[in-house]
Amino acid sequence: MFLGISHLYFELKNGSRKAYHGQKVSKCMSERFTAEMAVAFQASRNSVSVEQVGIAPLVVGSWDLETVKSLARTVGAEPSPSWWWGPRFPLYNGQVGSRKVSFVSLPLGAPATILVMEELIACGVRAFLGLGLVGSIQPEAPVGTCFIPTSCIRDEGTSPHYLASDDGLRPAQRLVRALEKARVKKGVVAYTGPIWTTDAPYREMVTTIENYRLRDVLGVDMETSAMYALGTYRNVEVCNFLVVSDELWRDWRPAFGRPELREALKRAEEVILEAITTLRK
């Protein structure tokens, strides 16, 4: 987790930076510390209200800051000066057609992403569209191909805190339909299927990749399974649209920073914005 985030929440939960080692944590059915409490603290700390932050019920999130800025520019969205995670993870408010939408930069990895999403839910968000990157493990899906994950193999530690089984690791079907319709209209190739989500990108073993490739798993990322678990648990709609940034079915071929990936991300942005226009309020 990012140092600033972890330190802040350690202080909030313990009242200071002092650690108490060896103490047992008693089990209970309710959280001692909630996202609503964190939001109230942050709002008070920054002398703002949730209403001043202006977060829309629909949020588009990305782990690529330039993608977030590009989306905001396209629709004329303005940065929220009251958002407590900015400017490191800025939030922009705007409209797509007649629908209010917020665009947010998310921290990398499941734990930090879910932390921010929990706070957004506490602020009234009811639907998330994620636009991210993914490593492909299928030869039929080279760099620039897009995925709509419809199920997950979880290899991260956040989702079990929300769901005990894998059954709920699925996206909101309304959002899947909107993305499918939009990508067809925009002429973008996108496969649907399972995604492998991991906490350890440098421990993606050759044998594991080959095993999942034979099981028709599309690729690997670091957030999707946890996001879908959160959506099911909190009863909010979540769906990701992922762009292949690197190939893993053979010797690693990354495309980070290359024109082919940037062009694919621009096409994906168009799909996201088109999908929003098809959603009923």
C-alpha positions as CSV (number, residue, x, y, z in Angstrom):
1,M,0.0,0.0,0.0
2,F,1.2,3.6,-0.6
3,L,3.1,4.9,2.4
4,G,1.0,8.0,2.8
5,I,-2.3,6.1,2.8
6,S,-1.1,3.4,5.1
7,H,0.3,5.9,7.6
8,L,-2.8,8.0,7.6
9,Y,-5.1,5.1,8.3
10,F,-2.7,3.7,10.9
11,E,-3.0,7.0,12.7
12,L,-6.8,7.0,12.4
13,K,-7.2,3.5,13.8
14,N,-4.7,3.8,16.6
15,G,-4.8,7.5,17.5
16,S,-1.0,7.8,17.1
17,R,1.9,6.3,15.3
18,K,2.7,4.0,18.2
19,A,2.2,0.3,17.4
20,Y,1.0,-2.3,19.9
21,H,2.6,-5.6,19.0
22,G,1.4,-8.9,20.3
23,Q,-2.2,-7.8,21.1
24,K,-4.9,-10.1,19.8
25,V,-7.6,-8.6,17.7
26,S,-11.1,-9.7,18.9
27,K,-13.5,-10.9,16.2
28,C,-16.8,-9.1,15.8
29,M,-19.5,-8.8,13.1
30,S,-19.2,-5.1,12.5
31,E,-16.3,-2.9,11.4
32,R,-14.6,-0.8,14.0
33,F,-13.5,1.6,11.3
34,T,-15.6,2.4,8.3
35,A,-15.3,4.3,5.0
36,E,-18.0,6.6,6.2
37,M,-15.9,7.4,9.3
38,A,-12.9,8.1,7.1
39,V,-14.9,10.4,4.8
40,A,-16.3,12.3,7.7
41,F,-12.7,12.7,9.1
42,Q,-11.3,13.8,5.8
43,A,-14.1,16.3,5.1
44,S,-13.6,17.8,8.6
45,R,-9.9,17.8,8.3
46,N,-10.1,19.7,5.0
47,S,-13.0,21.9,6.0
48,V,-15.2,20.7,3.2
49,S,-18.5,18.8,2.8
50,V,-19.1,15.8,0.6
51,E,-21.4,17.9,-1.4
52,Q,-18.6,20.3,-2.2
53,V,-16.4,17.5,-3.5
54,G,-19.2,17.0,-6.1
55,I,-18.8,13.3,-6.8
56,A,-21.3,11.9,-9.3
57,P,-23.2,8.6,-8.8
58,L,-21.2,7.2,-11.8
59,V,-17.4,7.1,-11.6
60,V,-14.9,6.2,-14.3
61,G,-11.6,5.2,-12.7
62,S,-8.2,4.5,-14.2
63,W,-4.7,3.7,-12.9
64,D,-3.2,5.7,-15.7
65,L,-3.2,9.4,-14.8
66,E,-2.9,10.6,-18.5
67,T,-6.0,8.6,-19.4
68,V,-7.9,10.2,-16.6
69,K,-6.8,13.7,-17.7
70,S,-7.6,12.9,-21.3
71,L,-11.1,11.7,-20.5
72,A,-11.6,14.9,-18.4
73,R,-10.4,17.1,-21.2
74,T,-12.7,15.4,-23.8
75,V,-15.8,16.1,-21.8
76,G,-14.7,19.4,-20.2
77,A,-14.7,18.0,-16.7
78,E,-13.2,20.2,-14.0
79,P,-10.9,19.1,-11.1
80,S,-12.4,18.9,-7.7
81,P,-10.2,21.0,-5.3
82,S,-12.0,19.5,-2.3
83,W,-11.1,15.9,-3.1
84,W,-8.8,14.8,-0.3
85,W,-6.6,12.4,-2.4
86,G,-5.8,15.1,-5.0
87,P,-3.5,16.1,-6.6
88,R,-1.7,12.8,-6.4
89,F,-4.9,10.9,-7.3
90,P,-7.1,13.7,-8.7
91,L,-10.8,13.6,-9.3
92,Y,-12.7,15.5,-12.1
93,N,-16.4,16.2,-12.3
94,G,-18.3,16.7,-15.6
95,Q,-21.0,15.5,-17.8
96,V,-21.4,13.0,-20.6
97,G,-24.5,14.1,-22.4
98,S,-26.9,14.8,-19.7
99,R,-25.4,12.4,-17.2
100,K,-23.1,13.6,-14.4
101,V,-19.9,11.6,-14.3
102,S,-16.7,11.8,-12.2
103,F,-13.3,10.7,-13.4
104,V,-10.8,9.6,-10.8
105,S,-7.1,8.5,-10.8
106,L,-6.7,5.3,-8.7
107,P,-3.7,3.9,-6.9
108,L,-2.2,0.7,-8.2
109,G,-3.1,-2.6,-6.7
110,A,-6.2,-4.1,-5.1
111,P,-5.9,-2.9,-1.5
112,A,-5.3,0.8,-2.3
113,T,-7.9,0.8,-5.1
114,I,-10.6,-0.7,-2.9
115,L,-9.8,1.8,-0.1
116,V,-10.5,4.7,-2.5
117,M,-13.6,3.0,-3.9
118,E,-15.0,2.4,-0.5
119,E,-14.7,6.1,0.2
120,L,-16.3,6.9,-3.1
121,I,-19.2,4.6,-2.2
122,A,-19.5,6.3,1.1
123,C,-19.8,9.6,-0.9
124,G,-22.8,8.2,-2.8
125,V,-21.3,6.5,-5.9
126,R,-23.4,3.7,-7.2
127,A,-21.6,2.6,-10.4
128,F,-17.9,2.2,-11.4
129,L,-16.4,1.8,-14.9
130,G,-12.7,0.9,-14.7
131,L,-10.4,1.6,-17.6
132,G,-7.0,-0.2,-17.1
133,L,-4.2,-2.2,-18.5
134,V,-3.8,-6.0,-18.5
135,G,-1.1,-8.5,-19.5
136,S,-2.4,-10.9,-22.1
137,I,-1.7,-14.7,-21.8
138,Q,-3.5,-15.5,-25.1
139,P,-1.7,-15.4,-28.5
140,E,-5.0,-14.3,-30.1
141,A,-5.0,-11.1,-27.9
142,P,-1.8,-9.0,-28.7
143,V,-1.0,-5.5,-27.5
144,G,-4.0,-3.2,-28.1
145,T,-6.7,-5.8,-27.7
146,C,-9.4,-5.1,-25.1
147,F,-11.0,-7.4,-22.5
148,I,-14.2,-7.2,-20.6
149,P,-13.6,-9.5,-17.6
150,T,-16.7,-11.5,-16.9
151,S,-15.3,-13.7,-14.2
152,C,-12.1,-13.9,-12.1
153,I,-9.4,-16.1,-10.7
154,R,-8.4,-14.3,-7.6
155,D,-4.8,-14.4,-6.4
156,E,-5.0,-11.3,-4.3
157,G,-5.7,-10.8,-0.6
158,T,-8.4,-8.1,-0.6
159,S,-11.5,-9.9,-2.1
160,P,-11.7,-12.6,0.6
161,H,-12.5,-9.8,3.1
162,Y,-15.7,-9.2,1.1
163,L,-16.7,-12.6,-0.4
164,A,-15.8,-16.1,0.8
165,S,-16.5,-17.8,-2.5
166,D,-15.7,-16.9,-6.1
167,D,-19.4,-16.9,-7.2
168,G,-19.8,-13.1,-6.8
169,L,-16.6,-12.2,-8.7
170,R,-18.6,-11.0,-11.7
171,P,-19.4,-7.6,-13.2
172,A,-22.7,-5.8,-13.4
173,Q,-24.5,-7.1,-16.5
174,R,-26.0,-3.7,-17.3
175,L,-22.5,-2.3,-17.6
176,V,-21.2,-5.3,-19.6
177,R,-24.0,-4.8,-22.1
178,A,-23.3,-1.1,-22.4
179,L,-19.6,-1.7,-23.0
180,E,-20.3,-4.4,-25.6
181,K,-22.7,-2.2,-27.5
182,A,-20.2,0.7,-27.4
183,R,-17.2,-1.3,-28.5
184,V,-19.1,-2.7,-31.5
185,K,-20.2,0.8,-32.5
186,K,-16.6,2.1,-32.2
187,G,-15.2,-0.9,-34.1
188,V,-13.0,-2.1,-31.1
189,V,-12.1,-5.7,-30.7
190,A,-12.9,-6.9,-27.1
191,Y,-13.0,-10.4,-25.7
192,T,-15.1,-11.4,-22.7
193,G,-14.0,-14.1,-20.3
194,P,-12.0,-14.8,-17.1
195,I,-9.2,-12.6,-15.7
196,W,-6.5,-13.6,-13.3
197,T,-5.9,-11.0,-10.6
198,T,-2.7,-11.1,-8.6
199,D,-0.9,-9.1,-5.9
200,A,2.6,-10.2,-7.1
201,P,3.3,-9.3,-10.7
202,Y,6.9,-10.4,-10.4
203,R,5.8,-13.9,-9.3
204,E,3.7,-14.7,-12.4
205,M,5.3,-18.1,-13.0
206,V,5.7,-19.6,-16.5
207,T,3.9,-22.8,-15.4
208,T,1.0,-20.8,-13.9
209,I,0.7,-18.7,-17.0
210,E,0.6,-21.8,-19.2
211,N,-1.9,-23.5,-17.0
212,Y,-4.3,-20.5,-17.2
213,R,-3.7,-20.1,-20.9
214,L,-5.0,-23.6,-21.5
215,R,-8.0,-22.8,-19.3
216,D,-8.8,-19.9,-21.6
217,V,-8.0,-17.2,-19.0
218,L,-7.6,-14.0,-21.0
219,G,-4.9,-12.2,-19.0
220,V,-3.6,-10.9,-15.6
221,D,-4.1,-7.7,-13.7
222,M,-4.0,-6.4,-10.1
223,E,-7.4,-5.1,-9.3
224,T,-10.4,-6.7,-11.1
225,S,-11.4,-9.5,-8.7
226,A,-11.3,-7.3,-5.7
227,M,-13.3,-4.6,-7.4
228,Y,-16.0,-7.1,-8.4
229,A,-16.1,-8.5,-4.9
230,L,-16.6,-5.0,-3.5
231,G,-19.3,-4.3,-6.0
232,T,-21.2,-7.5,-5.0
233,Y,-20.7,-6.9,-1.2
234,R,-21.7,-3.2,-1.3
235,N,-24.4,-3.7,-3.9
236,V,-22.9,-1.2,-6.4
237,E,-22.3,-1.8,-10.2
238,V,-18.8,-2.4,-11.3
239,C,-17.2,-3.4,-14.6
240,N,-13.7,-3.1,-16.0
241,F,-12.6,-2.5,-19.6
242,L,-9.0,-3.5,-19.9
243,V,-6.4,-2.8,-22.7
244,V,-3.6,-5.3,-23.3
245,S,-0.3,-3.5,-22.5
246,D,2.1,-6.5,-22.6
247,E,2.2,-10.0,-23.8
248,L,3.1,-12.9,-21.5
249,W,2.3,-16.1,-23.4
250,R,6.0,-16.0,-24.6
251,D,9.0,-13.9,-23.7
252,W,7.7,-10.7,-22.2
253,R,6.8,-8.1,-24.7
254,P,5.8,-4.8,-23.1
255,A,4.4,-1.8,-25.0
256,F,4.4,0.8,-22.2
257,G,5.0,4.2,-23.6
258,R,4.7,3.1,-27.2
259,P,2.3,4.7,-29.7
260,E,0.4,1.4,-30.3
261,L,-0.7,1.3,-26.7
262,R,-1.5,5.0,-26.4
263,E,-3.7,4.7,-29.6
264,A,-5.4,1.6,-28.1
265,L,-6.1,3.6,-24.9
266,K,-7.6,6.4,-26.9
267,R,-10.0,4.0,-28.6
268,A,-10.9,2.5,-25.2
269,E,-11.7,6.0,-23.9
270,E,-14.1,6.4,-26.8
271,V,-15.8,3.1,-25.8
272,I,-16.1,4.2,-22.2
273,L,-17.7,7.5,-23.1
274,E,-20.0,5.9,-25.6
275,A,-21.1,3.3,-23.1
276,I,-22.0,6.0,-20.6
277,T,-24.4,7.5,-23.2
278,T,-26.3,4.3,-23.5
279,L,-26.9,3.8,-19.8
280,R,-30.3,4.8,-18.5
281,K,-30.3,6.9,-15.3
